[in-house]
Amino acid sequence: MALMITDECINCDVCEPECPNNAIYQGEWYYEINPAKCTECVGHFDQPQCVEVCPVACIPLNPDYQETKEELQAKYEKLQG
């Protein structure tokens, strides 16, 4: 699954630079995650880095993007070119 940022985001700016796939960007009201680029850090780290640094725990799994670890790995490999 890709991750998502909820409206509990406080725009603290700590998650965006931690994303190795550049999937996090400033949305209209708070940060958002591009599900096409989010691999939950599969291929880079053992844990999603944005979740690790978020001070308000507002980054859950996105239920609209069901993906297995294998699919996330394939997405990572495609993104890496």
Secondary structure, 3 states (H helix, E strand, C coil): CCECCCCCCCCCCCCHHHCCCCCEEECCCCEEECCCCCCCCCCCCCCCHHHHHCCCCCCCECCCCCCCHHHHHHHHHHHHC
